[in-house]
Amino acid sequence: MKEDNCLHAALICLGMLYYSHAITTEKLNHTRPSLHGHHEKGKEGQVLHRSKRGWVWNQFFVIEEYTGPDPVLVGRLHSDIDSGDGNIKYILSGEGAGIIFVIDDKSGNIHATKTLDREERAQYTLTAQAVDRNTNRPLEPPSEFIVKVQDINDNPPEFLHENYHANVPERSNVGTSVIQVTASDADDPTYGNSAKLVYSILEGQPYFSVEAQTGIIRTALPNMDREAKEEYHVVIQAKDMGGHMGGLSGTTKVTITLTDVNDNPPKFPQSVYQMSVSEAAVPGEEVGRVKAKDPDIGENGLVAYSIIDGDGMDMFEITTDYETQEGVVKLKKVLDFETKKSYSLKVEAANVHIDPKFISNGPFKDTVTVKISVEDADEPPVFLKPSYIFEVQENAASGTVVGKVHAKDPDAANSAIRYSIDRHTDLERYFIINAEDGNIKTIKALDREEIAWHNISVFAVEVHKQHQEAKVPVAIKVVDVNDNAPKFAAAYEAFVCENARSNQQFITISADDKDDSANGPRFIFSLPPEIIHNPNFTLRDNRDNTASVLVRREGFSRQKQDLYLLPIVISDGGLPPMSSTNTLTIRVCGCDSNGSLLSCNAEAYILNAGLSTGALIAILACIVILLVIVVLFVTLKRQKKEPLIVFEEEDVRENIITYDDEGGGEEDTEAFDIATLQNPDGINGFIPRKDIKPEYQYMPRPGLRPAPNSVDVDDFINTRIQEADNDPTAPPYDSIQIYGYEGRGSVAGSLSSLESATTDSDLDYDYLQNWGPRFKKLADLYGSKDTFDDDS
């Protein structure tokens, strides 16, 4: 701090000396000449006049950041016409006049009243003028000058960023450029060394260096290894005053990261890997994993695995898991513990991307031995063949051997095997298998024409381990034998014309045989020996599995015989051959001269003597018309007549009262209210009729109506009868209302069953005793009188 104050005082003194020198120079160079100009001869006798000026100046200087107690004297203005009597007044105008800069109007001294900062404003433009104090009349024209703020080193250097981040590849050569840092100084670069910066490194040696003038950071050590140290923190200083003592400085931090290059080969952490796999494993199943370590990262650390040698190259394969950088050993083929119990592989791990700059560090690969042991597994039986095909003749006797299947236990135990047929594949149970030796036999005769192939499945299971089973398909072909005689290929029916000519062909027949082609064609057609000389028809074998039937004579008549049956013998080409006799039906028909059929019915000649077709149609039409008339008449007779008076649904003559109490007839006065039987409209004295419109109103006599709460049913009914008889508005076909009631005193008597047990009854319920225990209770209630008497 003390050093800074001394420096500041020295700068002020230097500024004052510079100011004094500038004033002296101004006075020497700009003193006002004589008011009167002198004459000078020009060329060719021309007289030149030189104008006269009161004062001339250009600029003043003032030091920035002055903090003294008195205002700083910037300079003094003086005019030659100023005689010192005080009649001249100096005035100042322009930038900062009266605020920053003030002038003594008598002496012309200019002072700075505030501290100036060159970094805020480097210069001010002012205008000075001398005027008459009394009249303010300008004595000289205004003159402009500049006040420059003289710079001092009051600003330290500043970097563009507080922190920098840079990358450089590892193992870079010495002097490799990393990054350039730049600082700036707000001081005047044209004055002194206040803005002259020099860069230096404070932290980060000996790994990095910085150029003093440019700020470029470079590597300083060779073969820097990212795997050893990846990140470095460097501090750079920028100092002004050319780096000399007393200069101001600023710092910044630079984080430098070494980027990876492929300078490390992959290495296996061990020389041998031990793995095991079950012989029951399926191809594609993972056996184990190996991993070579590569300290490089990214694509520089990618490793590919391969099998380069070993007796298990055909049985195993290896793939690369790029997420974990592991080599995955997988099963390629099915293993057999009994055949080979162990395998050996030589696995190589190599970098995928190799940098040619570091090829000398290679080779960028490594190898390891993988030993795989095969574990014994409890395997199911194995058939000697993946499938079996057998043949058996059709119609073979039951118990005929079809073939034999064989399976064995692949395990060292070599357990006994039992065989069985999957009955889902042999629903009809044509075959049976010997559980001990696997011989397949027939149970019933086979028919090739029904099923030509039988596809069954045979199971093989270990005797002591029923869960271990194997399955094999067995196809059984039924070999054909000639057991089917040929027959007509279709249901033939031939037609021959009455006017047919001799040896005329009228039909061609063929045959069909259910047997195989070896036992079928060629077919031989012939007539039976007994009719070989048939007078009507003859047969010709065409030797192409067809035959033609020909007419032997002329002149057939339907009236004499309209139907002929011709037996034909068909033989096949099997060994031994089989034959059958088939009957061909031949009808005699009438034909025209061209041989076209007209009619084959024998009754055709009789129809001409009867009615014609038109007459028959007319008779049928008349019969149909008569039937329609009868149906219409019956339908009309069945229709009902409409009633003369349509009663509306609302015309209810009686109200049916439903209640659940058991009553005792008309003597029961508590079961219901007799008033509910009364017509509610009749209580008001008026009973309208809904079927016809009455001509006048009938007012019933009050004396005839019972009390509303009357319980005498007989009186109630009599009253209603009188009202109906005396009602002149009632039609003559009015219905009679009948109120039947039962109970003691009534003609119907009591219908209740509650008293049936106490009354004499001529019914005999003794048969209930014979109905069993379910009717015992009922028999006890309705037993005979003797039973009751005995009980009493």
C-alpha positions in Angstrom: 0.0 0.0 0.0 2.8 2.3 0.8 4.5 1.5 -2.4 1.3 2.4 -4.3 1.0 5.8 -2.6 4.6 6.7 -3.4 4.0 5.7 -7.0 0.9 7.8 -7.1 2.8 10.9 -5.8 5.5 10.4 -8.3 3.0 10.3 -11.1 1.5 13.5 -9.9 4.9 15.2 -9.8 5.6 13.9 -13.2 2.3 15.3 -14.5 3.0 18.7 -13.0 6.4 18.8 -14.6 4.9 17.8 -17.9 2.2 20.5 -17.4 4.8 23.2 -16.7 6.7 22.2 -19.8 3.6 22.3 -21.9 2.7 25.8 -20.6 6.1 27.1 -21.3 6.0 25.7 -24.8 2.6 27.3 -25.4 3.9 30.7 -24.3 7.0 30.4 -26.4 5.2 29.2 -29.4 2.0 31.1 -29.2 2.7 34.6 -27.9 0.6 37.2 -29.4 2.4 39.2 -32.1 2.1 42.9 -32.5 -1.4 44.3 -33.1 -0.1 45.9 -36.1 1.0 43.6 -39.0 4.1 44.1 -41.0 4.3 44.1 -44.8 6.1 41.5 -46.9 6.7 41.6 -50.7 5.4 38.8 -52.7 6.1 37.7 -56.1 5.8 40.4 -58.8 5.5 43.1 -56.2 2.3 41.8 -54.5 2.0 42.9 -51.0 0.9 40.2 -48.6 -0.9 40.9 -45.3 -0.8 38.5 -42.3 -3.7 38.4 -39.9 -3.2 38.9 -36.2 -4.5 36.6 -33.4 -5.0 37.2 -29.8 -4.0 33.6 -28.6 -3.5 30.2 -30.0 -3.3 26.8 -28.1 -4.2 23.2 -28.9 -4.5 21.0 -25.8 -4.0 20.6 -22.1 -3.3 17.5 -20.0 -4.6 16.3 -16.6 -3.7 13.2 -14.7 -6.5 10.8 -13.9 -7.4 9.5 -10.5 -6.0 12.6 -8.7 -7.1 12.5 -5.1 -5.4 15.6 -3.6 -7.2 18.1 -1.3 -7.2 21.0 -3.9 -8.5 21.0 -7.4 -6.0 20.2 -10.1 -4.7 23.1 -12.2 -5.3 22.1 -15.7 -3.8 25.3 -17.4 -4.0 29.1 -17.8 -5.6 31.1 -20.5 -4.2 34.6 -21.2 -4.8 37.1 -23.9 -2.2 39.7 -25.0 -4.8 42.4 -24.8 -5.2 41.7 -21.1 -3.4 44.6 -19.4 -4.2 43.3 -16.0 -6.7 46.0 -15.1 -9.5 43.5 -14.7 -11.5 44.6 -17.6 -11.3 41.3 -19.4 -13.4 38.4 -18.4 -12.5 34.8 -19.4 -15.4 32.4 -20.0 -15.4 28.6 -20.6 -17.9 26.4 -22.3 -18.1 22.9 -23.7 -17.9 19.3 -22.3 -17.8 19.4 -18.5 -17.6 23.2 -18.3 -18.8 24.4 -15.0 -19.2 20.9 -13.6 -15.8 19.2 -14.0 -13.8 22.2 -15.3 -14.0 25.7 -13.9 -12.1 28.9 -14.9 -11.1 31.9 -12.9 -12.6 34.7 -15.0 -9.9 37.2 -14.0 -6.7 35.1 -14.2 -7.9 32.5 -16.7 -6.7 29.5 -14.6 -8.6 26.3 -15.4 -9.0 23.7 -12.6 -10.5 20.2 -12.5 -12.9 19.9 -9.6 -13.5 16.1 -9.9 -11.4 13.0 -10.1 -11.2 11.9 -13.7 -11.0 8.4 -15.1 -9.5 7.9 -18.5 -11.2 4.6 -18.9 -14.6 6.4 -18.6 -13.6 9.4 -20.8 -10.2 10.0 -22.4 -10.6 13.7 -23.4 -12.9 16.7 -23.2 -13.5 19.4 -25.9 -13.8 23.0 -24.4 -14.2 26.5 -25.9 -12.6 29.6 -24.3 -13.3 33.2 -25.0 -12.3 36.6 -23.7 -15.0 39.2 -23.4 -15.4 42.7 -22.0 -16.3 42.5 -18.3 -18.7 45.4 -18.5 -20.4 44.9 -21.8 -19.8 41.2 -22.3 -18.7 42.1 -25.8 -16.3 39.5 -27.2 -12.8 40.8 -27.5 -11.5 37.8 -29.4 -13.3 35.1 -31.4 -13.9 31.8 -29.4 -11.1 29.3 -29.5 -11.5 25.5 -29.0 -9.0 23.3 -27.2 -8.9 19.7 -25.8 -8.2 18.5 -22.3 -6.7 15.0 -22.4 -6.9 12.8 -19.3 -3.4 11.4 -18.8 -3.5 7.6 -18.1 -2.0 5.9 -15.0 -1.8 2.2 -14.4 -4.9 1.8 -12.4 -6.5 -1.3 -14.1 -5.3 -4.9 -13.7 -5.5 -7.3 -16.7 -8.7 -9.3 -17.0 -9.2 -12.6 -18.8 -12.1 -13.1 -21.1 -13.3 -16.2 -19.1 -12.8 -17.0 -15.5 -12.4 -20.7 -16.3 -11.2 -22.4 -19.4 -11.6 -26.1 -20.5 -9.4 -27.7 -23.0 -8.6 -31.2 -24.3 -5.4 -32.7 -25.6 -4.6 -36.3 -26.7 -2.6 -38.3 -24.3 1.0 -39.1 -25.3 1.2 -35.8 -27.4 4.6 -34.5 -28.4 6.2 -31.7 -26.4 5.0 -28.3 -27.6 1.6 -29.5 -28.7 -0.8 -26.5 -28.6 -3.6 -27.0 -26.0 -5.5 -23.6 -25.9 -4.9 -19.9 -26.0 -6.0 -17.7 -23.2 -6.4 -13.9 -23.7 -6.5 -11.1 -21.2 -7.2 -7.4 -21.8 -6.1 -4.2 -19.9 -8.3 -1.1 -19.8 -5.3 1.3 -19.5 -4.0 3.3 -22.4 -1.9 1.0 -24.6 -0.3 4.1 -26.4 1.0 5.6 -23.2 3.7 3.8 -21.3 3.6 0.1 -20.3 0.3 0.2 -18.4 -1.4 -2.1 -21.0 1.6 -4.2 -22.0 0.8 -7.7 -20.8 3.0 -10.7 -20.1 1.7 -14.3 -19.5 3.2 -16.7 -17.1 2.1 -20.1 -15.5 1.6 -20.3 -11.8 0.3 -23.9 -11.5 0.6 -26.8 -13.8 4.4 -27.2 -14.2 6.1 -29.3 -15.4 3.3 -30.7 -17.5 2.4 -27.5 -19.4 3.9 -24.1 -20.4 2.6 -20.8 -21.7 4.0 -18.4 -24.2 4.6 -15.0 -22.5 3.4 -12.8 -25.4 0.5 -14.9 -26.9 -0.9 -16.8 -24.0 -0.8 -20.2 -25.9 -0.6 -23.1 -23.5 1.5 -26.0 -24.7 2.5 -29.5 -23.4 5.8 -29.5 -21.7 6.3 -33.3 -20.9 6.2 -36.2 -23.4 4.1 -39.4 -23.0 1.5 -38.1 -20.6 -0.7 -41.1 -19.9 -4.4 -40.7 -19.5 -4.7 -44.0 -17.6 -2.2 -42.5 -15.0 -3.8 -39.1 -14.7 -6.6 -37.8 -16.8 -7.2 -34.2 -15.7 -4.9 -31.3 -14.9 -5.6 -27.8 -13.4 -3.4 -25.0 -14.7 -3.3 -21.4 -13.4 -2.2 -18.7 -15.9 -1.2 -15.1 -14.9 -1.3 -12.0 -17.0 0.7 -9.0 -15.7 0.9 -5.4 -17.1 3.9 -3.0 -17.1 5.7 -5.6 -19.2 5.8 -7.9 -16.3 8.0 -5.6 -14.2 7.7 -5.0 -10.6 4.8 -2.8 -9.7 2.6 -4.0 -12.5 -0.9 -5.2 -11.9 -1.9 -8.8 -12.7 -4.9 -11.1 -13.2 -5.3 -14.9 -13.2 -7.5 -17.6 -14.8 -7.9 -21.3 -14.3 -7.6 -23.8 -17.1 -8.8 -27.4 -16.8 -7.0 -29.6 -19.3 -8.3 -33.2 -19.9 -6.2 -35.8 -21.7 -8.3 -37.6 -24.3 -7.9 -41.3 -24.9 -5.9 -43.0 -27.6 -5.6 -46.7 -28.2 -2.2 -47.1 -26.6 -3.0 -50.2 -24.5 -3.7 -53.7 -25.7 -6.3 -55.9 -24.1 -5.1 -58.3 -21.4 -6.8 -61.3 -19.8 -6.5 -61.3 -16.0 -5.9 -65.1 -15.9 -4.4 -67.6 -18.3 -7.1 -70.4 -18.0 -10.9 -70.3 -17.6 -12.8 -73.3 -16.2 -16.4 -73.9 -17.4 -18.9 -76.7 -17.3 -22.1 -77.5 -19.2 -24.7 -80.2 -19.0 -25.1 -82.6 -21.8 -28.8 -81.8 -21.8 -28.1 -78.2 -22.8 -29.6 -77.1 -26.1 -27.6 -75.3 -28.9 -27.5 -71.6 -28.3 -27.4 -71.9 -24.5 -24.7 -69.8 -22.7 -21.8 -71.8 -21.2 -19.7 -69.0 -19.7 -18.0 -65.6 -20.1 -14.5 -64.4 -20.4 -13.3 -60.8 -20.3 -10.1 -59.1 -21.4 -9.4 -55.8 -19.7 -8.5 -52.8 -21.8 -7.8 -49.5 -19.8 -8.7 -47.5 -22.9 -12.2 -46.1 -23.3 -14.7 -45.6 -26.0 -14.0 -47.2 -29.3 -10.3 -47.5 -28.3 -11.4 -50.0 -25.7 -13.6 -52.2 -27.9 -12.6 -55.8 -27.9 -13.7 -58.6 -30.2 -13.5 -62.3 -29.2 -12.9 -65.3 -31.4 -12.0 -69.0 -31.1 -8.7 -69.7 -32.9 -7.9 -73.2 -31.8 -9.0 -76.2 -29.7 -10.9 -79.5 -30.0 -14.2 -77.8 -29.2 -14.2 -75.4 -32.2 -17.0 -77.4 -33.8 -19.1 -77.7 -30.6 -18.8 -74.2 -29.2 -18.9 -70.6 -30.4 -18.1 -67.2 -28.9 -19.8 -63.9 -29.4 -19.0 -60.4 -28.1 -21.3 -58.6 -25.6 -20.4 -54.9 -26.5 -22.2 -53.6 -23.5 -20.1 -55.5 -20.9 -17.1 -56.1 -23.3 -17.3 -59.8 -22.5 -16.9 -62.8 -24.7 -19.9 -65.1 -24.4 -19.2 -68.8 -24.9 -22.3 -70.6 -26.3 -23.1 -74.2 -27.2 -23.1 -74.8 -30.9 -24.1 -78.5 -31.1 -25.7 -81.1 -28.8 -23.2 -82.7 -26.4 -23.0 -86.3 -25.3 -21.3 -87.0 -22.0 -20.8 -90.7 -22.9 -19.0 -89.7 -26.1 -16.7 -86.9 -24.8 -16.4 -85.5 -21.4 -14.3 -82.3 -21.8 -13.2 -79.8 -24.5 -10.5 -77.2 -24.7 -10.7 -73.8 -26.6 -8.1 -71.1 -27.3 -9.9 -67.7 -27.3 -8.3 -64.5 -28.6 -9.3 -61.0 -27.6 -8.3 -58.2 -30.0 -8.9 -54.5 -30.3 -11.4 -53.5 -33.0 -9.7 -50.1 -33.7 -5.9 -49.9 -33.8 -4.1 -46.5 -34.0 -1.2 -46.8 -36.4 0.8 -44.3 -34.3 1.1 -46.8 -31.5 1.4 -50.0 -33.5 4.8 -50.4 -31.9 3.1 -50.9 -28.6 1.4 -54.0 -30.0 0.3 -56.6 -30.6 -3.1 -55.3 -29.5 -4.5 -58.7 -28.7 -4.2 -61.5 -26.1 -5.2 -65.2 -25.8 -6.5 -67.4 -23.1 -7.3 -71.1 -22.7 -10.9 -72.1 -21.9 -11.5 -75.6 -20.6 -15.1 -76.9 -20.7 -16.2 -80.1 -18.9 -19.4 -81.9 -19.9 -21.7 -82.9 -17.0 -23.7 -86.0 -17.2 -27.5 -85.5 -17.3 -30.3 -87.9 -16.9 -31.4 -88.1 -20.5 -34.5 -89.7 -21.9 -34.2 -92.8 -24.0 -33.1 -92.4 -27.6 -34.5 -94.3 -30.5 -32.0 -95.7 -33.1 -33.9 -93.9 -35.9 -35.7 -90.6 -35.9 -38.7 -92.3 -37.5 -39.8 -95.8 -38.7 -41.7 -97.0 -41.8 -43.1 -100.5 -41.9 -45.3 -102.4 -44.4 -48.0 -105.0 -43.8 -50.4 -106.7 -46.2 -54.1 -106.0 -45.9 -56.3 -108.7 -44.5 -53.3 -110.1 -42.6 -54.2 -112.3 -39.7 -54.4 -110.8 -36.2 -51.0 -111.0 -34.5 -49.0 -110.4 -37.7 -45.7 -108.7 -36.9 -45.4 -105.3 -38.6 -42.0 -104.2 -37.4 -39.7 -103.5 -34.5 -38.6 -100.2 -32.9 -35.6 -100.0 -30.6 -34.5 -97.3 -28.1 -31.7 -97.3 -25.5 -30.8 -95.3 -22.4 -27.9 -93.0 -23.4 -26.8 -92.6 -19.7 -24.1 -94.8 -18.1 -26.7 -96.6 -16.1 -28.3 -98.0 -19.4 -31.7 -98.6 -17.8 -34.2 -101.0 -19.2 -36.8 -99.6 -21.7 -40.5 -100.2 -21.9 -42.5 -99.4 -25.0 -46.1 -98.3 -25.6 -48.3 -97.0 -28.3 -49.9 -93.5 -28.0 -53.6 -94.5 -28.2 -54.5 -91.0 -29.4 -52.8 -92.0 -32.7 -54.4 -95.4 -32.8 -58.0 -94.9 -31.7 -59.3 -98.0 -33.5 -56.6 -100.1 -31.8 -55.3 -101.8 -35.0 -51.9 -102.4 -33.4 -50.2 -103.6 -30.2 -46.6 -103.4 -29.2 -44.5 -105.7 -27.0 -43.4 -103.6 -24.1 -40.2 -105.6 -23.7 -38.7 -105.8 -27.2 -40.7 -103.2 -29.2 -42.3 -105.6 -31.7 -45.4 -104.1 -33.3 -48.2 -106.5 -34.3 -51.7 -106.2 -35.7 -54.8 -106.8 -33.6 -57.4 -106.9 -36.4 -57.4 -107.2 -40.1 -56.5 -104.1 -42.1 -58.2 -102.9 -45.2 -56.1 -100.8 -47.6 -59.2 -99.5 -49.3 -60.4 -98.0 -45.9 -57.0 -96.7 -44.6 -53.9 -97.0 -46.7 -51.5 -95.5 -44.1 -51.5 -95.7 -40.4 -49.4 -93.1 -38.5 -48.9 -94.0 -34.9 -46.5 -92.8 -32.2 -44.5 -95.1 -29.9 -43.3 -94.1 -26.4 -40.1 -95.4 -24.8 -39.7 -94.9 -21.1 -37.1 -96.0 -18.6 -38.3 -98.7 -16.3 -37.1 -97.0 -13.1 -37.6 -93.4 -14.2 -41.1 -93.0 -15.7 -40.6 -89.3 -16.3 -37.9 -89.9 -18.8 -39.6 -90.8 -22.1 -39.0 -90.5 -25.8 -41.4 -90.5 -28.7 -40.9 -91.6 -32.3 -43.3 -91.6 -35.2 -44.1 -94.9 -36.9 -45.7 -95.0 -40.4 -47.3 -98.3 -41.4 -48.2 -98.8 -45.0 -51.0 -101.3 -45.8 -49.9 -103.3 -48.9 -52.7 -104.0 -51.3 -53.9 -107.5 -52.2 -56.4 -108.2 -54.9 -59.5 -108.5 -52.7 -62.0 -106.3 -54.6 -63.6 -107.3 -57.9 -64.1 -104.6 -60.5 -67.6 -103.1 -61.0 -69.4 -100.7 -63.3 -67.8 -97.2 -63.0 -71.4 -95.8 -62.8 -75.0 -96.9 -62.6 -75.5 -97.4 -66.3 -78.9 -97.4 -68.0 -78.9 -97.9 -71.7 -81.6 -97.0 -74.3 -82.1 -98.7 -77.7 -84.3 -97.5 -80.5 -87.1 -99.7 -81.9 -85.7 -99.0 -85.3 -82.1 -99.7 -84.4 -79.9 -101.3 -87.0 -77.9 -104.5 -86.5 -74.4 -104.1 -85.0 -75.3 -100.5 -84.0 -73.4 -99.4 -80.8 -75.7 -97.7 -78.3 -73.5 -97.5 -75.1 -69.9 -97.6 -73.9 -69.2 -98.8 -70.4 -66.1 -98.8 -68.1 -65.2 -100.3 -64.8 -63.7 -99.3 -61.5 -61.6 -101.3 -59.0 -61.0 -100.3 -55.3 -57.7 -102.1 -55.3 -54.3 -100.6 -56.2 -53.4 -100.0 -59.8 -51.3 -103.2 -59.7 -54.4 -105.2 -58.9 -56.9 -103.3 -61.1 -56.6 -102.5 -64.8 -56.4 -103.9 -67.4 -60.2 -104.8 -67.2 -61.6 -107.6 -69.4 -65.3 -107.4 -70.4 -67.3 -110.4 -71.6 -70.7 -112.0 -71.6 -71.5 -115.0 -69.4 -71.0 -118.3 -71.2 -74.7 -119.2 -71.0 -75.7 -116.1 -73.0 -72.6 -115.9 -75.2 -74.9 -116.2 -78.2 -77.5 -113.7 -77.0 -79.9 -113.0 -80.0 -80.5 -109.4 -79.0 -77.2 -107.8 -78.0 -73.5 -108.5 -78.2 -70.4 -107.1 -76.3 -67.1 -105.8 -77.7 -64.0 -105.3 -75.5 -62.2 -102.1 -76.6 -59.0 -103.2 -74.7 -58.7 -99.8 -73.1 -60.6 -100.6 -69.9 -63.9 -99.9 -71.7 -66.4 -102.0 -73.7 -69.1 -101.3 -76.2 -72.6 -102.8 -76.3 -74.1 -103.4 -79.8 -77.4 -104.4 -81.2 -77.3 -107.9 -82.8 -80.7 -107.8 -84.6 -83.3 -105.3 -85.9 -86.9 -104.7 -85.0 -87.5 -104.1 -81.3 -91.1 -103.4 -80.1 -92.0 -101.7 -76.8 -95.4 -103.3 -76.8 -93.8 -106.8 -76.8 -90.9 -106.1 -74.5 -89.7 -102.7 -73.3 -86.9 -103.8 -70.9 -83.9 -106.0 -71.3 -81.3 -107.1 -68.6 -77.9 -107.9 -70.0 -75.3 -109.5 -67.6 -71.7 -108.5 -68.2 -68.6 -110.1 -66.6 -65.7 -107.8 -65.7 -62.3 -109.3 -64.7 -59.3 -107.3 -63.3 -55.5 -107.8 -63.9 -54.6 -108.9 -60.4 -53.0 -112.1 -59.3 -55.1 -114.1 -58.9 -57.6 -112.1 -61.0 -61.1 -111.3 -59.6 -64.3 -110.8 -61.6 -67.8 -109.8 -61.0 -71.1 -110.0 -63.0 -72.8 -106.6 -63.5 -76.3 -106.2 -65.0 -76.9 -103.6 -67.6 -80.5 -102.3 -67.9 -81.6 -101.7 -71.5 -84.8 -99.9 -72.3 -86.5 -99.9 -75.7 -87.6 -96.4 -76.8 -89.3 -94.8 -79.7 -87.0 -92.7 -81.9 -87.3 -90.6 -85.0 -85.6 -91.3 -88.3 -82.4 -89.6 -87.1 -82.2 -91.8 -84.0 -83.3 -89.2 -81.5 -85.3 -90.5 -78.5 -89.0 -89.6 -78.4 -90.5 -91.8 -75.7 -89.5 -94.8 -73.7 -92.9 -95.6 -72.0 -95.0 -98.5 -73.1 -98.3 -96.7 -72.4 -97.6 -94.0 -74.9 -99.8 -95.8 -77.5 -102.8 -96.0 -75.2 -102.9 -92.3 -74.4 -104.2 -91.5 -77.8 -107.4 -93.3 -77.2 -108.3 -91.3 -74.2 -108.6 -87.6 -73.4 -106.2 -85.0 -74.7 -103.9 -83.0 -72.5 -105.9 -79.8 -72.9 -109.1 -81.6 -71.7 -107.3 -82.9 -68.6 -106.0 -79.4 -67.8 -109.6 -78.0 -68.0 -110.9 -80.7 -65.7 -108.3 -79.9 -63.1 -109.0 -76.2 -63.3 -112.7 -76.8 -62.6 -111.9 -78.9 -59.6 -109.7 -76.2 -58.2 -112.3 -73.5 -58.7 -115.0 -75.6 -56.9 -112.6 -76.2 -54.0 -112.0 -72.5 -53.6 -115.8 -71.7 -53.6 -116.4 -74.3 -50.9 -113.6 -72.9 -48.7 -115.0 -69.4 -49.0 -118.5 -70.5 -48.1 -117.3 -72.4 -45.0 -115.3 -69.4 -44.0 -118.2 -67.0 -44.2 -120.5 -69.4 -42.3 -118.0 -69.5 -39.4 -117.9 -65.8 -39.0 -119.8 -64.5 -35.9 -122.3 -61.8 -35.9 -121.5 -58.5 -34.1 -123.5 -57.9 -31.0 -126.2 -55.3 -31.1 -124.9 -53.4 -28.1 -121.2 -53.1 -27.4 -120.6 -53.1 -23.7 -117.7 -51.2 -22.6 -115.1 -52.7 -20.4 -115.9 -50.3 -17.7 -119.5 -51.7 -17.5 -118.9 -54.0 -14.6 -122.0 -55.2 -12.9 -120.4 -56.9 -9.9 -117.3 -56.1 -7.8 -115.4 -59.2 -6.8 -114.0 -58.9 -3.3 -111.0 -61.0 -2.5 -110.0 -61.6 1.1 -107.9 -64.2 2.9 -110.1 -64.7 5.9 -112.0 -67.9 6.4 -115.7 -66.9 6.8 -118.7 -68.6 8.3 -121.3 -67.6 5.7 -123.8 -64.8 6.1 -123.7 -65.2 9.8 -120.1 -64.0 9.9 -120.4 -60.3 10.4 -116.7 -59.6 11.2 -115.0 -61.1 8.1 -115.8 -58.2 5.8 -117.8 -55.0 5.6 -121.1 -55.5 3.8 -121.0 -51.9 2.7 -118.3 -52.8 0.1 -120.9 -54.8 -1.8 -123.0 -51.7 -2.3 -122.7 -49.7 -5.5 -121.0 -46.4 -4.6 -123.0 -44.5 -7.1 -126.2 -45.8 -5.6 -125.4 -44.2 -2.3 -125.7 -40.8 -3.9 -129.2 -41.7 -5.1 -128.4 -42.1 -8.8 -127.5 -45.2 -10.8 -126.7 -44.4 -14.4 -126.7 -47.1 -17.2 -123.7 -47.2 -19.5 -125.2 -49.3 -22.2 -128.1 -46.9 -23.2 -128.9 -43.3 -22.6 -131.9 -43.2 -20.2 -134.7 -40.8 -21.2 -135.2 -39.5 -17.6 -133.7 -39.9 -14.2 -135.1 -42.3 -11.7 -134.9 -41.3 -8.1 -135.1 -44.4 -5.8 -137.1 -44.1 -2.7 -135.1 -43.5 0.4 -137.0 -46.0 2.4 -135.9 -48.9 0.2 -132.2 -48.3 0.7 -130.5 -50.1 3.6 -128.1 -48.3 5.9 -124.6 -48.0 4.6 -123.3 -50.0 7.5 -125.9 -52.7 7.4 -124.7 -56.2 7.8 -128.0 -58.0 6.8 -127.2 -59.5 3.5 -130.7 -60.7 2.9 -132.1 -57.2 3.2 -129.4 -55.8 1.0 -130.2 -58.3 -1.8 -133.9 -57.7 -1.6 -133.4 -53.9 -1.8 -131.2 -54.3 -4.9 -133.8 -56.5 -6.5 -136.6 -54.0 -5.9 -134.4 -51.2 -7.3 -133.8 -53.2 -10.5 -137.4 -54.1 -10.9 -138.7 -50.5 -10.3 -136.0 -48.8 -12.5 -137.7 -47.6 -15.7 -134.4 -46.8 -17.3 -133.2 -50.4 -17.3 -133.4 -52.2 -20.6 -135.6 -55.3 -20.8 -132.5 -57.5 -21.3 -131.0 -56.5 -18.0 -129.0 -59.3 -16.4 -130.0 -60.9 -13.1 -127.5 -60.3 -10.4 -127.1 -63.4 -8.2 -125.4 -63.2 -4.8 -124.7 -66.8 -3.7 -123.6 -67.2 -0.1 -123.1 -70.2 2.1 -123.1 -71.0 5.8 -125.5 -72.4 8.3 -129.1 -71.9 7.2 -128.3 -71.6 3.5 -129.4 -74.1 0.9 -125.7 -74.8 0.0 -124.8 -75.5 3.5 -121.3 -74.9 4.8 -118.4 -75.7 2.4 -115.7 -75.4 5.0 -113.5 -78.3 5.7 -112.8 -77.3 9.2 -115.9 -79.1 10.5 -115.4 -82.2 8.3 -113.6 -84.1 11.1 -116.5 -83.7 13.5 -119.3 -84.5 11.0 -120.4 -87.9 10.1 -119.0 -89.0 6.8 -119.6 -92.0 4.7 -116.1 -91.8 3.2 -113.7 -94.6 3.9 -110.1 -93.5 4.4 -108.7 -96.9 5.6 -106.8 -97.3 2.3 -104.4 -94.5 3.6 -102.9 -97.1 6.0 -101.6 -99.0 3.0 -99.8 -96.0 1.4 -96.7 -96.2 3.5 -95.1 -94.1 6.2 -95.3 -90.9 4.2 -99.2 -91.0 4.6 -99.2 -92.2 8.2 -100.1 -88.7 9.6 -102.9 -88.3 7.1 -104.2 -91.8 7.9 -104.2 -91.0 11.6 -106.3 -87.8 10.9 -108.8 -89.5 8.6 -108.9 -93.0 10.0 -112.0 -95.1 10.4 -114.4 -94.6 13.3 -113.3 -97.8 14.9 -109.8 -96.3 15.1 -111.1 -93.2 16.9 -113.3 -95.3 19.2 -110.4 -97.5 20.1 -108.3 -94.4 20.8 -110.9 -93.0 23.0 
